[in-house]
Amino acid sequence: MRRIKYCFDCKLYTLEDKCPKCGKETIVNSPLRYSTNEILVKYRREINEKRLKEKGLL
């Protein structure tokens, strides 16, 4: 099953790995599931920290 992806530069949703408009990489726009005993919590925190650093908020 393919997931919808998002290009932050063009604000475009697509199913492709690269944006058809600008050619940059797209990312899956839906967040990971959350639960208190989740084993992927480490990766979610790393992703959130990276995004905050890119925006200059951290």
C-alpha positions in Angstrom: 0.0 0.0 0.0 1.4 3.4 -1.0 1.2 6.3 1.3 0.6 9.9 0.4 3.7 12.1 0.5 4.2 15.8 0.8 6.7 18.3 -0.7 7.4 21.1 1.8 8.8 23.5 -0.9 5.8 23.3 -3.3 3.1 22.4 -0.7 2.1 19.6 -3.0 0.7 16.1 -2.1 1.8 13.2 -4.3 2.4 9.5 -4.3 5.8 9.8 -5.9 9.2 9.8 -4.1 10.2 13.0 -5.9 8.0 16.1 -6.4 6.7 16.3 -9.9 6.8 20.1 -9.8 10.3 20.8 -8.4 12.0 17.4 -8.3 12.9 17.5 -4.6 12.4 14.5 -2.2 9.0 14.1 -0.7 8.2 12.8 2.8 5.4 10.8 4.3 3.2 13.4 5.9 1.4 11.3 8.5 3.0 11.1 12.0 4.0 7.8 13.6 1.4 6.2 15.9 1.7 7.2 19.6 1.6 5.0 22.6 3.3 5.0 26.0 5.0 1.7 25.4 6.1 2.4 21.8 9.5 1.1 20.7 9.9 3.7 18.0 9.7 6.7 20.4 13.5 7.2 20.1 13.2 7.7 16.3 10.1 10.0 16.6 12.1 12.2 19.0 15.1 12.4 16.7 12.8 13.4 13.8 11.1 16.1 15.8 14.4 17.4 17.1 15.8 17.6 13.5 12.7 19.5 12.3 12.9 22.0 15.1 16.6 22.6 14.4 15.9 23.2 10.7 13.3 25.8 11.6 15.6 27.4 14.1 13.4 26.7 17.1 15.9 24.6 19.0 
